[in-house]
């Protein structure tokens, strides 16, 4: 669990400024049980820092490669962004220049081999190179801050005050300026929102009357029949001996869990089956 904070505390009691919730309010008792038995005292589990670093290593670099595949950014824009970031950085500027030079060297190698897509192949090889460096930085930082991490007093990221941290910031700048604002990304995001909103609008009314004395319409009954039995059994397990207000909350949660648990491809296919 990257963020040991509930959906309620995220809004009203968040002294560590966590960006996301770690668990729903309905899971509070389970969280407290785990928290007590593992002796976490409300702190993050030590391995969550490595999990967070692994996410950055995997996703930050893949964002650049994916954007190149989709022709959202060019090889020269990557070089330009990193060179600009190098000039803004007084601590790791020379190290960043080393990695820029490494990318250019790999590119020259791919040109010499007459590679069909030398720029993309160079970025793919370079990603592997900087990922190796990030793994080393994350491991060294974990060892360096081990005592604070184990005491639950470490704040921030394993990449703070490392060259990897600056590379991640440079990639973030590139993504925010060119990738996330691209027309391809925008169209994908708008379509995704439409899929999610349409599924919620279809399933939520059925969930409101499910397991109540109110008669469900034919469509509402058929809709709830399509919800996975796993999520319905989880609801009934949690709803046992709960009052009506708590049951309503759990039914809403059942649908949000069901939809958020879908893969992108399954959600898209279900949307097309229901609304196309």
URPE-V299167 format. One record per run of one state. SS is the DSSP state (alpha for helix, beta for strand, coil for the rest). FROM is the first residue (numbers start at 0). LEN is the number of residues. If there is no record, write none. Layout:
# URPE-V299167
((SS FROM LEN) (SS FROM LEN))
This chain:
# URPE-V299167
((coil 0 5) (beta 5 1) (coil 6 2) (alpha 8 4) (coil 12 10) (beta 22 1) (coil 23 1) (alpha 24 13) (coil 37 8) (alpha 45 24) (coil 69 5) (alpha 74 14) (coil 88 4) (alpha 92 20) (coil 112 5) (alpha 117 27) (coil 144 1) (alpha 145 5) (coil 150 12) (alpha 162 17) (coil 179 3) (alpha 182 27) (coil 209 8) (alpha 217 8) (coil 225 3) (alpha 228 11) (coil 239 4) (alpha 243 17) (coil 260 3) (alpha 263 12) (coil 275 1))
